[in-house]
Amino acid sequence: MLLVLPFENLGGDSEQECFADGLTEEMISQLGQLNPKRLGVIARTSAIQYKATKKSIREIAAELHISFACVPRWERPVRWPPHAHYRPVESKPRDQTHLWSATYDHDLRGSRCATPRQFL
């Protein structure tokens, strides 16, 4: 089982919390469609309870009986330049092994209203 923790909003703009939640929901939805018979993804309603938690990934893994966790971060600077980036990090909670991470940047110039689907 895979847990996608709620996106952590690193930009400091409280108005972006809703967008960060939308990114979480979209990532869970897309990962859940990859191969549901081989990779189960914990539902958003279970994952969202860990938003802003102080629990370690190991503690969360024990509670939800997961094998893998994705800890994503999101940042959209309040001022110029008009861009956003997010960084998902996948790990094995049991031994805290880092498996994969990447950083994605998006230029928001000319975009009046960005949606979570555009970023994933």
SEPAPA-896105 format. One line per 2 residues: number of its first residue (from 1); for each residue x, y, z of C-alpha. Coordinates in Angstrom, 2 decimals, padded with zeros to 5 digits. Last residue first. Example, Ala and Ser with C-alpha at 12.3 -4.5 7.8 and 13.67 -1.06 7.14 Angstrom:
REM SEPAPA-896105
2) 013.67 -001.06 007.14 ~ 012.30 -004.50 007.80
This chain:
REM SEPAPA-896105
120) 000.61 016.42 -012.26 ~ 000.73 020.20 -012.39
118) -002.08 020.92 -014.84 ~ -004.45 018.62 -012.89
116) -004.05 020.85 -009.80 ~ -005.66 023.79 -011.63
114) -004.04 027.08 -012.61 ~ -006.21 030.14 -013.10
112) -005.12 033.07 -015.22 ~ -002.16 031.36 -016.85
110) -000.20 033.74 -019.09 ~ 002.86 033.50 -016.88
108) 002.50 030.48 -014.56 ~ 005.81 028.79 -015.39
106) 005.81 025.32 -013.86 ~ 008.65 023.54 -012.07
104) 008.79 019.86 -011.14 ~ 011.31 018.48 -008.66
102) 011.95 014.76 -008.40 ~ 012.25 012.13 -005.71
100) 012.76 008.39 -005.48 ~ 013.42 005.49 -003.12
98) 014.69 007.04 000.13 ~ 014.87 004.26 002.71
96) 013.20 005.06 006.02 ~ 013.54 001.44 007.23
94) 009.82 000.79 007.72 ~ 008.75 004.00 006.00
92) 009.92 003.03 002.51 ~ 010.29 006.32 000.67
90) 008.86 008.46 -002.10 ~ 009.58 012.18 -002.33
88) 007.26 014.45 -004.33 ~ 008.59 017.91 -005.13
86) 006.43 020.76 -006.29 ~ 007.16 023.96 -008.11
84) 005.39 027.15 -008.92 ~ 006.12 030.08 -011.15
82) 005.25 033.73 -011.49 ~ 008.64 035.23 -010.59
80) 007.66 037.43 -008.80 ~ 005.76 037.52 -005.52
78) 003.79 035.12 -003.33 ~ 006.06 032.23 -004.29
76) 004.17 029.07 -005.17 ~ 005.55 026.12 -003.26
74) 004.39 022.54 -002.90 ~ 005.87 019.62 -000.98
72) 005.08 015.94 -001.37 ~ 005.80 013.06 001.05
70) 005.01 009.84 -000.81 ~ 004.90 006.76 001.38
68) 005.46 003.06 000.74 ~ 004.77 -000.19 002.60
66) 001.62 000.86 004.44 ~ -000.02 -000.66 007.52
64) -002.03 002.49 008.30 ~ -001.02 002.98 011.94
62) 002.47 001.50 011.52 ~ 003.11 003.62 008.45
60) 002.04 006.76 010.33 ~ 004.49 006.00 013.14
58) 007.33 005.38 010.65 ~ 006.50 008.60 008.78
56) 007.00 010.43 012.05 ~ 004.05 012.07 013.76
54) 004.02 015.86 014.07 ~ 000.96 016.12 011.89
52) 000.40 019.11 009.61 ~ -001.97 017.10 007.38
50) -002.06 013.54 008.71 ~ -005.88 013.33 008.80
48) -005.82 014.06 005.06 ~ -004.45 010.59 004.27
46) -007.51 008.65 005.49 ~ -010.04 010.79 003.60
44) -007.69 010.86 000.60 ~ -007.81 007.09 000.25
42) -004.69 004.96 000.71 ~ -003.30 003.78 -002.63
40) -003.16 000.09 -003.52 ~ -000.49 -000.99 -005.95
38) -000.67 -004.38 -007.66 ~ -004.38 -004.76 -008.51
36) -004.88 -000.98 -008.70 ~ -002.26 -000.56 -011.43
34) -001.83 003.08 -012.39 ~ -005.33 004.36 -011.52
32) -004.66 004.93 -007.82 ~ -001.58 006.97 -008.69
30) -003.73 009.41 -010.66 ~ -006.41 009.78 -007.98
28) -003.93 010.11 -005.12 ~ -002.00 012.75 -007.08
26) -005.19 014.67 -007.86 ~ -006.35 014.66 -004.23
24) -002.99 015.86 -002.97 ~ -002.81 018.57 -005.62
22) -006.31 019.73 -004.64 ~ -005.20 019.98 -001.01
20) -002.27 022.16 -002.12 ~ -004.73 024.34 -004.07
18) -006.89 024.75 -000.97 ~ -003.83 025.66 001.08
16) -002.75 028.29 -001.48 ~ -004.72 031.07 000.23
14) -002.50 030.61 003.29 ~ 000.48 031.95 001.33
12) 003.67 030.84 003.13 ~ 005.08 029.19 000.04
10) 005.97 025.88 001.69 ~ 002.50 024.34 001.43
8) 002.91 020.69 002.47 ~ 001.04 018.39 000.14
6) -001.07 015.90 002.06 ~ 000.63 012.50 002.52
4) 000.33 010.10 -000.36 ~ 000.20 006.65 001.24
2) 001.06 003.56 -000.78 ~ 000.00 000.00 000.00
